[in-house]
Amino acid sequence: MFGVPEEHMKSFATPDVDVWPCNWNTVQLFMAMSTQWRVSMNGPIGLDYVALPVVSRALGIRITPKRMAGIRIMESEALTIFSQRQT
């Protein structure tokens, strides 16, 4: 893929996960925001919520309080993983 050797691609692989249908739009929106992290000298500090309405409109996904809570939960977990990788 794009000239990257097979052995290096394994480090980018993501595990298959099951997502309940009621959470699918939230997961899609979070994944679409994957290029919208605010970063400091120490690494990612959170999502850039200014981009969220633009991304949600592009996907046709409405931001509800429940969906926002789901995004914040995934963001928090991702930040935990990022911080573990830095140590």
PDB file of N, CA, C and O in Angstrom:
ATOM      1  N   MET A   1       0.851  -1.177   0.000  1.00  0.00           N
ATOM      2  CA  MET A   1       0.000   0.000   0.000  1.00  0.00           C
ATOM      3  C   MET A   1       0.894   1.238   0.000  1.00  0.00           C
ATOM      4  O   MET A   1       1.658   1.448   0.943  1.00  0.00           O
ATOM      5  N   PHE A   2       0.809   2.048  -1.034  1.00  0.00           N
ATOM      6  CA  PHE A   2       1.576   3.281  -1.180  1.00  0.00           C
ATOM      7  C   PHE A   2       3.078   3.054  -1.034  1.00  0.00           C
ATOM      8  O   PHE A   2       3.809   3.953  -0.619  1.00  0.00           O
ATOM      9  N   GLY A   3       3.537   1.848  -1.376  1.00  0.00           N
ATOM     10  CA  GLY A   3       4.952   1.547  -1.316  1.00  0.00           C
ATOM     11  C   GLY A   3       5.488   1.246   0.067  1.00  0.00           C
ATOM     12  O   GLY A   3       6.699   1.115   0.244  1.00  0.00           O
ATOM     13  N   VAL A   4       4.597   1.131   1.063  1.00  0.00           N
ATOM     14  CA  VAL A   4       5.030   0.817   2.423  1.00  0.00           C
ATOM     15  C   VAL A   4       5.175  -0.705   2.535  1.00  0.00           C
ATOM     16  O   VAL A   4       4.252  -1.445   2.195  1.00  0.00           O
ATOM     17  N   PRO A   5       6.337  -1.172   3.013  1.00  0.00           N
ATOM     18  CA  PRO A   5       6.530  -2.616   3.144  1.00  0.00           C
ATOM     19  C   PRO A   5       5.476  -3.258   4.042  1.00  0.00           C
ATOM     20  O   PRO A   5       5.001  -2.647   4.999  1.00  0.00           O
ATOM     21  N   GLU A   6       5.122  -4.494   3.720  1.00  0.00           N
ATOM     22  CA  GLU A   6       4.089  -5.244   4.453  1.00  0.00           C
ATOM     23  C   GLU A   6       4.342  -5.279   5.960  1.00  0.00           C
ATOM     24  O   GLU A   6       3.410  -5.116   6.748  1.00  0.00           O
ATOM     25  N   GLU A   7       5.596  -5.491   6.366  1.00  0.00           N
ATOM     26  CA  GLU A   7       5.894  -5.599   7.805  1.00  0.00           C
ATOM     27  C   GLU A   7       5.622  -4.294   8.550  1.00  0.00           C
ATOM     28  O   GLU A   7       5.324  -4.320   9.744  1.00  0.00           O
ATOM     29  N   HIS A   8       5.722  -3.150   7.861  1.00  0.00           N
ATOM     30  CA  HIS A   8       5.421  -1.867   8.499  1.00  0.00           C
ATOM     31  C   HIS A   8       3.917  -1.610   8.557  1.00  0.00           C
ATOM     32  O   HIS A   8       3.439  -0.910   9.450  1.00  0.00           O
ATOM     33  N   MET A   9       3.184  -2.165   7.621  1.00  0.00           N
ATOM     34  CA  MET A   9       1.735  -1.959   7.593  1.00  0.00           C
ATOM     35  C   MET A   9       1.060  -2.603   8.796  1.00  0.00           C
ATOM     36  O   MET A   9       0.011  -2.134   9.237  1.00  0.00           O
ATOM     37  N   LYS A  10       1.639  -3.661   9.327  1.00  0.00           N
ATOM     38  CA  LYS A  10       1.037  -4.343  10.479  1.00  0.00           C
ATOM     39  C   LYS A  10       0.919  -3.407  11.677  1.00  0.00           C
ATOM     40  O   LYS A  10      -0.002  -3.548  12.481  1.00  0.00           O
ATOM     41  N   SER A  11       1.825  -2.470  11.805  1.00  0.00           N
ATOM     42  CA  SER A  11       1.763  -1.546  12.941  1.00  0.00           C
ATOM     43  C   SER A  11       0.603  -0.563  12.813  1.00  0.00           C
ATOM     44  O   SER A  11       0.218   0.066  13.798  1.00  0.00           O
ATOM     45  N   PHE A  12       0.040  -0.423  11.605  1.00  0.00           N
ATOM     46  CA  PHE A  12      -1.097   0.473  11.395  1.00  0.00           C
ATOM     47  C   PHE A  12      -2.429  -0.262  11.435  1.00  0.00           C
ATOM     48  O   PHE A  12      -3.487   0.364  11.374  1.00  0.00           O
ATOM     49  N   ALA A  13      -2.382  -1.571  11.535  1.00  0.00           N
ATOM     50  CA  ALA A  13      -3.613  -2.363  11.514  1.00  0.00           C
ATOM     51  C   ALA A  13      -4.455  -2.061  12.739  1.00  0.00           C
ATOM     52  O   ALA A  13      -3.933  -1.864  13.837  1.00  0.00           O
ATOM     53  N   THR A  14      -5.756  -2.027  12.539  1.00  0.00           N
ATOM     54  CA  THR A  14      -6.677  -1.830  13.652  1.00  0.00           C
ATOM     55  C   THR A  14      -7.494  -3.108  13.823  1.00  0.00           C
ATOM     56  O   THR A  14      -7.861  -3.749  12.838  1.00  0.00           O
ATOM     57  N   PRO A  15      -7.776  -3.473  15.053  1.00  0.00           N
ATOM     58  CA  PRO A  15      -8.544  -4.700  15.272  1.00  0.00           C
ATOM     59  C   PRO A  15     -10.002  -4.511  14.838  1.00  0.00           C
ATOM     60  O   PRO A  15     -10.538  -3.404  14.876  1.00  0.00           O
ATOM     61  N   ASP A  16     -10.616  -5.598  14.434  1.00  0.00           N
ATOM     62  CA  ASP A  16     -12.044  -5.563  14.124  1.00  0.00           C
ATOM     63  C   ASP A  16     -12.808  -5.441  15.437  1.00  0.00           C
ATOM     64  O   ASP A  16     -12.512  -6.133  16.411  1.00  0.00           O
ATOM     65  N   VAL A  17     -13.776  -4.567  15.446  1.00  0.00           N
ATOM     66  CA  VAL A  17     -14.617  -4.394  16.633  1.00  0.00           C
ATOM     67  C   VAL A  17     -16.068  -4.363  16.195  1.00  0.00           C
ATOM     68  O   VAL A  17     -16.384  -3.982  15.068  1.00  0.00           O
ATOM     69  N   ASP A  18     -16.936  -4.764  17.090  1.00  0.00           N
ATOM     70  CA  ASP A  18     -18.369  -4.686  16.845  1.00  0.00           C
ATOM     71  C   ASP A  18     -18.878  -3.368  17.413  1.00  0.00           C
ATOM     72  O   ASP A  18     -18.503  -2.969  18.516  1.00  0.00           O
ATOM     73  N   VAL A  19     -19.731  -2.703  16.654  1.00  0.00           N
ATOM     74  CA  VAL A  19     -20.331  -1.449  17.103  1.00  0.00           C
ATOM     75  C   VAL A  19     -21.842  -1.618  17.041  1.00  0.00           C
ATOM     76  O   VAL A  19     -22.391  -2.000  16.008  1.00  0.00           O
ATOM     77  N   TRP A  20     -22.499  -1.334  18.136  1.00  0.00           N
ATOM     78  CA  TRP A  20     -23.955  -1.396  18.147  1.00  0.00           C
ATOM     79  C   TRP A  20     -24.504  -0.381  17.149  1.00  0.00           C
ATOM     80  O   TRP A  20     -23.960   0.716  17.021  1.00  0.00           O
ATOM     81  N   PRO A  21     -25.558  -0.730  16.453  1.00  0.00           N
ATOM     82  CA  PRO A  21     -26.137   0.188  15.467  1.00  0.00           C
ATOM     83  C   PRO A  21     -26.467   1.565  16.036  1.00  0.00           C
ATOM     84  O   PRO A  21     -26.333   2.569  15.336  1.00  0.00           O
ATOM     85  N   CYS A  22     -26.892   1.625  17.285  1.00  0.00           N
ATOM     86  CA  CYS A  22     -27.251   2.921  17.888  1.00  0.00           C
ATOM     87  C   CYS A  22     -26.029   3.817  18.084  1.00  0.00           C
ATOM     88  O   CYS A  22     -26.171   5.025  18.272  1.00  0.00           O
ATOM     89  N   ASN A  23     -24.823   3.231  18.043  1.00  0.00           N
ATOM     90  CA  ASN A  23     -23.594   4.010  18.223  1.00  0.00           C
ATOM     91  C   ASN A  23     -22.832   4.235  16.922  1.00  0.00           C
ATOM     92  O   ASN A  23     -21.808   4.918  16.917  1.00  0.00           O
ATOM     93  N   TRP A  24     -23.316   3.672  15.825  1.00  0.00           N
ATOM     94  CA  TRP A  24     -22.567   3.704  14.570  1.00  0.00           C
ATOM     95  C   TRP A  24     -22.268   5.125  14.091  1.00  0.00           C
ATOM     96  O   TRP A  24     -21.133   5.406  13.708  1.00  0.00           O
ATOM     97  N   ASN A  25     -23.247   6.023  14.100  1.00  0.00           N
ATOM     98  CA  ASN A  25     -23.015   7.397  13.640  1.00  0.00           C
ATOM     99  C   ASN A  25     -22.002   8.122  14.521  1.00  0.00           C
ATOM    100  O   ASN A  25     -21.204   8.918  14.027  1.00  0.00           O
ATOM    101  N   THR A  26     -22.034   7.851  15.813  1.00  0.00           N
ATOM    102  CA  THR A  26     -21.073   8.478  16.725  1.00  0.00           C
ATOM    103  C   THR A  26     -19.659   8.012  16.396  1.00  0.00           C
ATOM    104  O   THR A  26     -18.729   8.819  16.360  1.00  0.00           O
ATOM    105  N   VAL A  27     -19.497   6.724  16.158  1.00  0.00           N
ATOM    106  CA  VAL A  27     -18.179   6.179  15.813  1.00  0.00           C
ATOM    107  C   VAL A  27     -17.709   6.749  14.476  1.00  0.00           C
ATOM    108  O   VAL A  27     -16.547   7.130  14.335  1.00  0.00           O
ATOM    109  N   GLN A  28     -18.606   6.808  13.499  1.00  0.00           N
ATOM    110  CA  GLN A  28     -18.242   7.381  12.196  1.00  0.00           C
ATOM    111  C   GLN A  28     -17.773   8.827  12.344  1.00  0.00           C
ATOM    112  O   GLN A  28     -16.774   9.228  11.746  1.00  0.00           O
ATOM    113  N   LEU A  29     -18.492   9.597  13.136  1.00  0.00           N
ATOM    114  CA  LEU A  29     -18.139  10.997  13.338  1.00  0.00           C
ATOM    115  C   LEU A  29     -16.790  11.124  14.049  1.00  0.00           C
ATOM    116  O   LEU A  29     -15.961  11.952  13.670  1.00  0.00           O
ATOM    117  N   PHE A  30     -16.574  10.309  15.071  1.00  0.00           N
ATOM    118  CA  PHE A  30     -15.289  10.342  15.774  1.00  0.00           C
ATOM    119  C   PHE A  30     -14.144   9.976  14.828  1.00  0.00           C
ATOM    120  O   PHE A  30     -13.102  10.630  14.838  1.00  0.00           O
ATOM    121  N   MET A  31     -14.327   8.954  14.028  1.00  0.00           N
ATOM    122  CA  MET A  31     -13.283   8.532  13.089  1.00  0.00           C
ATOM    123  C   MET A  31     -13.023   9.626  12.045  1.00  0.00           C
ATOM    124  O   MET A  31     -11.876   9.845  11.653  1.00  0.00           O
ATOM    125  N   ALA A  32     -14.063  10.301  11.600  1.00  0.00           N
ATOM    126  CA  ALA A  32     -13.887  11.379  10.618  1.00  0.00           C
ATOM    127  C   ALA A  32     -13.150  12.570  11.224  1.00  0.00           C
ATOM    128  O   ALA A  32     -12.553  13.365  10.499  1.00  0.00           O
ATOM    129  N   MET A  33     -13.189  12.694  12.530  1.00  0.00           N
ATOM    130  CA  MET A  33     -12.482  13.776  13.220  1.00  0.00           C
ATOM    131  C   MET A  33     -11.019  13.415  13.502  1.00  0.00           C
ATOM    132  O   MET A  33     -10.319  14.168  14.179  1.00  0.00           O
ATOM    133  N   SER A  34     -10.560  12.286  12.996  1.00  0.00           N
ATOM    134  CA  SER A  34      -9.223  11.784  13.342  1.00  0.00           C
ATOM    135  C   SER A  34      -8.083  12.704  12.914  1.00  0.00           C
ATOM    136  O   SER A  34      -6.968  12.559  13.414  1.00  0.00           O
ATOM    137  N   THR A  35      -8.326  13.630  12.019  1.00  0.00           N
ATOM    138  CA  THR A  35      -7.284  14.580  11.615  1.00  0.00           C
ATOM    139  C   THR A  35      -7.436  15.929  12.321  1.00  0.00           C
ATOM    140  O   THR A  35      -6.751  16.892  11.979  1.00  0.00           O
ATOM    141  N   GLN A  36      -8.329  15.995  13.298  1.00  0.00           N
ATOM    142  CA  GLN A  36      -8.646  17.268  13.940  1.00  0.00           C
ATOM    143  C   GLN A  36      -8.217  17.327  15.408  1.00  0.00           C
ATOM    144  O   GLN A  36      -8.919  17.898  16.243  1.00  0.00           O
ATOM    145  N   TRP A  37      -7.068  16.738  15.714  1.00  0.00           N
ATOM    146  CA  TRP A  37      -6.560  16.773  17.084  1.00  0.00           C
ATOM    147  C   TRP A  37      -5.780  18.059  17.329  1.00  0.00           C
ATOM    148  O   TRP A  37      -4.995  18.487  16.484  1.00  0.00           O
ATOM    149  N   ARG A  38      -5.997  18.664  18.477  1.00  0.00           N
ATOM    150  CA  ARG A  38      -5.147  19.774  18.919  1.00  0.00           C
ATOM    151  C   ARG A  38      -3.936  19.142  19.589  1.00  0.00           C
ATOM    152  O   ARG A  38      -4.061  18.213  20.388  1.00  0.00           O
ATOM    153  N   VAL A  39      -2.771  19.659  19.250  1.00  0.00           N
ATOM    154  CA  VAL A  39      -1.529  19.055  19.719  1.00  0.00           C
ATOM    155  C   VAL A  39      -0.659  20.111  20.386  1.00  0.00           C
ATOM    156  O   VAL A  39      -0.529  21.233  19.897  1.00  0.00           O
ATOM    157  N   SER A  40      -0.064  19.725  21.521  1.00  0.00           N
ATOM    158  CA  SER A  40       0.898  20.590  22.211  1.00  0.00           C
ATOM    159  C   SER A  40       2.283  19.973  22.053  1.00  0.00           C
ATOM    160  O   SER A  40       2.450  18.981  21.342  1.00  0.00           O
ATOM    161  N   MET A  41       3.254  20.551  22.704  1.00  0.00           N
ATOM    162  CA  MET A  41       4.617  20.012  22.668  1.00  0.00           C
ATOM    163  C   MET A  41       4.668  18.589  23.229  1.00  0.00           C
ATOM    164  O   MET A  41       5.558  17.812  22.884  1.00  0.00           O
ATOM    165  N   ASN A  42       3.709  18.255  24.094  1.00  0.00           N
ATOM    166  CA  ASN A  42       3.676  16.933  24.719  1.00  0.00           C
ATOM    167  C   ASN A  42       2.784  15.942  23.993  1.00  0.00           C
ATOM    168  O   ASN A  42       2.624  14.812  24.454  1.00  0.00           O
ATOM    169  N   GLY A  43       2.199  16.336  22.869  1.00  0.00           N
ATOM    170  CA  GLY A  43       1.334  15.434  22.117  1.00  0.00           C
ATOM    171  C   GLY A  43      -0.106  15.924  22.080  1.00  0.00           C
ATOM    172  O   GLY A  43      -0.386  17.065  22.447  1.00  0.00           O
ATOM    173  N   PRO A  44      -1.025  15.059  21.637  1.00  0.00           N
ATOM    174  CA  PRO A  44      -2.438  15.440  21.516  1.00  0.00           C
ATOM    175  C   PRO A  44      -3.043  15.840  22.862  1.00  0.00           C
ATOM    176  O   PRO A  44      -2.768  15.226  23.893  1.00  0.00           O
ATOM    177  N   ILE A  45      -3.870  16.881  22.826  1.00  0.00           N
ATOM    178  CA  ILE A  45      -4.529  17.329  24.058  1.00  0.00           C
ATOM    179  C   ILE A  45      -6.052  17.261  23.957  1.00  0.00           C
ATOM    180  O   ILE A  45      -6.744  17.421  24.962  1.00  0.00           O
ATOM    181  N   GLY A  46      -6.576  17.025  22.762  1.00  0.00           N
ATOM    182  CA  GLY A  46      -8.020  16.919  22.585  1.00  0.00           C
ATOM    183  C   GLY A  46      -8.420  17.227  21.163  1.00  0.00           C
ATOM    184  O   GLY A  46      -7.624  17.726  20.368  1.00  0.00           O
ATOM    185  N   LEU A  47      -9.655  16.925  20.855  1.00  0.00           N
ATOM    186  CA  LEU A  47     -10.180  17.218  19.520  1.00  0.00           C
ATOM    187  C   LEU A  47     -10.459  18.703  19.362  1.00  0.00           C
ATOM    188  O   LEU A  47     -10.769  19.393  20.333  1.00  0.00           O
ATOM    189  N   ASP A  48     -10.346  19.184  18.146  1.00  0.00           N
ATOM    190  CA  ASP A  48     -10.685  20.571  17.823  1.00  0.00           C
ATOM    191  C   ASP A  48     -12.180  20.620  17.532  1.00  0.00           C
ATOM    192  O   ASP A  48     -12.613  20.329  16.417  1.00  0.00           O
ATOM    193  N   TYR A  49     -12.964  20.989  18.542  1.00  0.00           N
ATOM    194  CA  TYR A  49     -14.415  20.983  18.408  1.00  0.00           C
ATOM    195  C   TYR A  49     -14.934  22.016  17.411  1.00  0.00           C
ATOM    196  O   TYR A  49     -16.091  21.936  16.997  1.00  0.00           O
ATOM    197  N   VAL A  50     -14.113  22.975  17.020  1.00  0.00           N
ATOM    198  CA  VAL A  50     -14.531  23.952  16.010  1.00  0.00           C
ATOM    199  C   VAL A  50     -14.814  23.235  14.689  1.00  0.00           C
ATOM    200  O   VAL A  50     -15.686  23.656  13.929  1.00  0.00           O
ATOM    201  N   ALA A  51     -14.084  22.160  14.417  1.00  0.00           N
ATOM    202  CA  ALA A  51     -14.266  21.417  13.165  1.00  0.00           C
ATOM    203  C   ALA A  51     -15.453  20.465  13.220  1.00  0.00           C
ATOM    204  O   ALA A  51     -15.925  20.019  12.174  1.00  0.00           O
ATOM    205  N   LEU A  52     -15.940  20.147  14.396  1.00  0.00           N
ATOM    206  CA  LEU A  52     -16.998  19.145  14.538  1.00  0.00           C
ATOM    207  C   LEU A  52     -18.268  19.447  13.743  1.00  0.00           C
ATOM    208  O   LEU A  52     -18.774  18.545  13.076  1.00  0.00           O
ATOM    209  N   PRO A  53     -18.812  20.667  13.777  1.00  0.00           N
ATOM    210  CA  PRO A  53     -20.021  20.931  12.981  1.00  0.00           C
ATOM    211  C   PRO A  53     -19.794  20.763  11.474  1.00  0.00           C
ATOM    212  O   PRO A  53     -20.675  20.286  10.759  1.00  0.00           O
ATOM    213  N   VAL A  54     -18.622  21.152  11.003  1.00  0.00           N
ATOM    214  CA  VAL A  54     -18.309  21.018   9.573  1.00  0.00           C
ATOM    215  C   VAL A  54     -18.261  19.546   9.184  1.00  0.00           C
ATOM    216  O   VAL A  54     -18.839  19.144   8.174  1.00  0.00           O
ATOM    217  N   VAL A  55     -17.577  18.754   9.983  1.00  0.00           N
ATOM    218  CA  VAL A  55     -17.445  17.324   9.706  1.00  0.00           C
ATOM    219  C   VAL A  55     -18.807  16.641   9.809  1.00  0.00           C
ATOM    220  O   VAL A  55     -19.145  15.810   8.966  1.00  0.00           O
ATOM    221  N   SER A  56     -19.583  16.978  10.821  1.00  0.00           N
ATOM    222  CA  SER A  56     -20.893  16.338  10.992  1.00  0.00           C
ATOM    223  C   SER A  56     -21.832  16.678   9.836  1.00  0.00           C
ATOM    224  O   SER A  56     -22.580  15.820   9.368  1.00  0.00           O
ATOM    225  N   ARG A  57     -21.791  17.925   9.379  1.00  0.00           N
ATOM    226  CA  ARG A  57     -22.625  18.296   8.216  1.00  0.00           C
ATOM    227  C   ARG A  57     -22.196  17.532   6.975  1.00  0.00           C
ATOM    228  O   ARG A  57     -23.040  17.075   6.204  1.00  0.00           O
ATOM    229  N   ALA A  58     -20.892  17.390   6.776  1.00  0.00           N
ATOM    230  CA  ALA A  58     -20.390  16.670   5.604  1.00  0.00           C
ATOM    231  C   ALA A  58     -20.847  15.211   5.611  1.00  0.00           C
ATOM    232  O   ALA A  58     -21.075  14.623   4.554  1.00  0.00           O
ATOM    233  N   LEU A  59     -20.979  14.633   6.798  1.00  0.00           N
ATOM    234  CA  LEU A  59     -21.421  13.247   6.910  1.00  0.00           C
ATOM    235  C   LEU A  59     -22.936  13.116   7.018  1.00  0.00           C
ATOM    236  O   LEU A  59     -23.477  12.015   6.915  1.00  0.00           O
ATOM    237  N   GLY A  60     -23.612  14.226   7.223  1.00  0.00           N
ATOM    238  CA  GLY A  60     -25.066  14.177   7.405  1.00  0.00           C
ATOM    239  C   GLY A  60     -25.452  13.582   8.752  1.00  0.00           C
ATOM    240  O   GLY A  60     -26.503  12.955   8.886  1.00  0.00           O
ATOM    241  N   ILE A  61     -24.595  13.783   9.747  1.00  0.00           N
ATOM    242  CA  ILE A  61     -24.844  13.253  11.093  1.00  0.00           C
ATOM    243  C   ILE A  61     -25.107  14.417  12.039  1.00  0.00           C
ATOM    244  O   ILE A  61     -24.291  15.331  12.161  1.00  0.00           O
ATOM    245  N   ARG A  62     -26.260  14.372  12.709  1.00  0.00           N
ATOM    246  CA  ARG A  62     -26.640  15.428  13.634  1.00  0.00           C
ATOM    247  C   ARG A  62     -25.908  15.253  14.956  1.00  0.00           C
ATOM    248  O   ARG A  62     -25.778  14.134  15.451  1.00  0.00           O
ATOM    249  N   ILE A  63     -25.431  16.349  15.529  1.00  0.00           N
ATOM    250  CA  ILE A  63     -24.771  16.310  16.831  1.00  0.00           C
ATOM    251  C   ILE A  63     -25.841  16.468  17.912  1.00  0.00           C
ATOM    252  O   ILE A  63     -26.440  17.534  18.059  1.00  0.00           O
ATOM    253  N   THR A  64     -26.064  15.409  18.650  1.00  0.00           N
ATOM    254  CA  THR A  64     -27.015  15.424  19.758  1.00  0.00           C
ATOM    255  C   THR A  64     -26.215  15.400  21.067  1.00  0.00           C
ATOM    256  O   THR A  64     -25.026  15.083  21.049  1.00  0.00           O
ATOM    257  N   PRO A  65     -26.838  15.725  22.187  1.00  0.00           N
ATOM    258  CA  PRO A  65     -26.117  15.627  23.459  1.00  0.00           C
ATOM    259  C   PRO A  65     -25.555  14.222  23.708  1.00  0.00           C
ATOM    260  O   PRO A  65     -24.433  14.082  24.194  1.00  0.00           O
ATOM    261  N   LYS A  66     -26.322  13.195  23.380  1.00  0.00           N
ATOM    262  CA  LYS A  66     -25.861  11.822  23.567  1.00  0.00           C
ATOM    263  C   LYS A  66     -24.674  11.515  22.654  1.00  0.00           C
ATOM    264  O   LYS A  66     -23.715  10.870  23.076  1.00  0.00           O
ATOM    265  N   ARG A  67     -24.738  11.974  21.409  1.00  0.00           N
ATOM    266  CA  ARG A  67     -23.637  11.749  20.464  1.00  0.00           C
ATOM    267  C   ARG A  67     -22.383  12.491  20.924  1.00  0.00           C
ATOM    268  O   ARG A  67     -21.277  11.958  20.831  1.00  0.00           O
ATOM    269  N   MET A  68     -22.547  13.706  21.413  1.00  0.00           N
ATOM    270  CA  MET A  68     -21.407  14.480  21.909  1.00  0.00           C
ATOM    271  C   MET A  68     -20.769  13.781  23.109  1.00  0.00           C
ATOM    272  O   MET A  68     -19.544  13.748  23.231  1.00  0.00           O
ATOM    273  N   ALA A  69     -21.582  13.233  23.979  1.00  0.00           N
ATOM    274  CA  ALA A  69     -21.054  12.494  25.131  1.00  0.00           C
ATOM    275  C   ALA A  69     -20.249  11.288  24.658  1.00  0.00           C
ATOM    276  O   ALA A  69     -19.188  10.997  25.212  1.00  0.00           O
ATOM    277  N   GLY A  70     -20.736  10.590  23.649  1.00  0.00           N
ATOM    278  CA  GLY A  70     -20.010   9.446  23.105  1.00  0.00           C
ATOM    279  C   GLY A  70     -18.674   9.846  22.505  1.00  0.00           C
ATOM    280  O   GLY A  70     -17.675   9.150  22.685  1.00  0.00           O
ATOM    281  N   ILE A  71     -18.656  10.959  21.798  1.00  0.00           N
ATOM    282  CA  ILE A  71     -17.405  11.456  21.216  1.00  0.00           C
ATOM    283  C   ILE A  71     -16.416  11.808  22.318  1.00  0.00           C
ATOM    284  O   ILE A  71     -15.227  11.508  22.208  1.00  0.00           O
ATOM    285  N   ARG A  72     -16.900  12.437  23.369  1.00  0.00           N
ATOM    286  CA  ARG A  72     -16.008  12.824  24.475  1.00  0.00           C
ATOM    287  C   ARG A  72     -15.455  11.599  25.197  1.00  0.00           C
ATOM    288  O   ARG A  72     -14.310  11.618  25.650  1.00  0.00           O
ATOM    289  N   ILE A  73     -16.247  10.541  25.309  1.00  0.00           N
ATOM    290  CA  ILE A  73     -15.765   9.301  25.923  1.00  0.00           C
ATOM    291  C   ILE A  73     -14.659   8.692  25.060  1.00  0.00           C
ATOM    292  O   ILE A  73     -13.617   8.292  25.580  1.00  0.00           O
ATOM    293  N   MET A  74     -14.880   8.620  23.743  1.00  0.00           N
ATOM    294  CA  MET A  74     -13.853   8.067  22.849  1.00  0.00           C
ATOM    295  C   MET A  74     -12.607   8.944  22.839  1.00  0.00           C
ATOM    296  O   MET A  74     -11.485   8.440  22.792  1.00  0.00           O
ATOM    297  N   GLU A  75     -12.809  10.253  22.884  1.00  0.00           N
ATOM    298  CA  GLU A  75     -11.673  11.184  22.939  1.00  0.00           C
ATOM    299  C   GLU A  75     -10.841  10.936  24.195  1.00  0.00           C
ATOM    300  O   GLU A  75      -9.613  10.885  24.124  1.00  0.00           O
ATOM    301  N   SER A  76     -11.488  10.786  25.320  1.00  0.00           N
ATOM    302  CA  SER A  76     -10.797  10.549  26.579  1.00  0.00           C
ATOM    303  C   SER A  76     -10.003   9.248  26.528  1.00  0.00           C
ATOM    304  O   SER A  76      -8.855   9.202  26.969  1.00  0.00           O
ATOM    305  N   GLU A  77     -10.605   8.205  25.997  1.00  0.00           N
ATOM    306  CA  GLU A  77      -9.912   6.917  25.880  1.00  0.00           C
ATOM    307  C   GLU A  77      -8.725   7.013  24.924  1.00  0.00           C
ATOM    308  O   GLU A  77      -7.663   6.451  25.190  1.00  0.00           O
ATOM    309  N   ALA A  78      -8.908   7.728  23.808  1.00  0.00           N
ATOM    310  CA  ALA A  78      -7.812   7.903  22.853  1.00  0.00           C
ATOM    311  C   ALA A  78      -6.661   8.661  23.500  1.00  0.00           C
ATOM    312  O   ALA A  78      -5.499   8.311  23.291  1.00  0.00           O
ATOM    313  N   LEU A  79      -6.963   9.690  24.281  1.00  0.00           N
ATOM    314  CA  LEU A  79      -5.909  10.449  24.968  1.00  0.00           C
ATOM    315  C   LEU A  79      -5.151   9.571  25.961  1.00  0.00           C
ATOM    316  O   LEU A  79      -3.938   9.712  26.122  1.00  0.00           O
ATOM    317  N   THR A  80      -5.861   8.674  26.619  1.00  0.00           N
ATOM    318  CA  THR A  80      -5.205   7.734  27.529  1.00  0.00           C
ATOM    319  C   THR A  80      -4.232   6.842  26.763  1.00  0.00           C
ATOM    320  O   THR A  80      -3.109   6.615  27.211  1.00  0.00           O
ATOM    321  N   ILE A  81      -4.660   6.343  25.620  1.00  0.00           N
ATOM    322  CA  ILE A  81      -3.800   5.493  24.791  1.00  0.00           C
ATOM    323  C   ILE A  81      -2.609   6.279  24.279  1.00  0.00           C
ATOM    324  O   ILE A  81      -1.484   5.780  24.293  1.00  0.00           O
ATOM    325  N   PHE A  82      -2.843   7.511  23.824  1.00  0.00           N
ATOM    326  CA  PHE A  82      -1.731   8.340  23.350  1.00  0.00           C
ATOM    327  C   PHE A  82      -0.692   8.547  24.448  1.00  0.00           C
ATOM    328  O   PHE A  82       0.508   8.444  24.196  1.00  0.00           O
ATOM    329  N   SER A  83      -1.150   8.836  25.660  1.00  0.00           N
ATOM    330  CA  SER A  83      -0.214   9.097  26.755  1.00  0.00           C
ATOM    331  C   SER A  83       0.561   7.834  27.137  1.00  0.00           C
ATOM    332  O   SER A  83       1.729   7.919  27.516  1.00  0.00           O
ATOM    333  N   GLN A  84      -0.071   6.672  27.041  1.00  0.00           N
ATOM    334  CA  GLN A  84       0.626   5.416  27.334  1.00  0.00           C
ATOM    335  C   GLN A  84       1.704   5.129  26.305  1.00  0.00           C
ATOM    336  O   GLN A  84       2.746   4.570  26.645  1.00  0.00           O
ATOM    337  N   ARG A  85       1.474   5.501  25.058  1.00  0.00           N
ATOM    338  CA  ARG A  85       2.441   5.257  24.000  1.00  0.00           C
ATOM    339  C   ARG A  85       3.663   6.148  24.141  1.00  0.00           C
ATOM    340  O   ARG A  85       4.741   5.799  23.659  1.00  0.00           O
ATOM    341  N   GLN A  86       3.514   7.290  24.793  1.00  0.00           N
ATOM    342  CA  GLN A  86       4.638   8.240  24.942  1.00  0.00           C
ATOM    343  C   GLN A  86       5.602   7.803  26.033  1.00  0.00           C
ATOM    344  O   GLN A  86       6.743   8.263  26.065  1.00  0.00           O
ATOM    345  N   THR A  87       5.163   6.919  26.934  1.00  0.00           N
ATOM    346  CA  THR A  87       6.050   6.521  28.028  1.00  0.00           C
ATOM    347  C   THR A  87       6.787   5.250  27.711  1.00  0.00           C
ATOM    348  O   THR A  87       7.577   4.775  28.527  1.00  0.00           O
TER     349      THR A  87
END
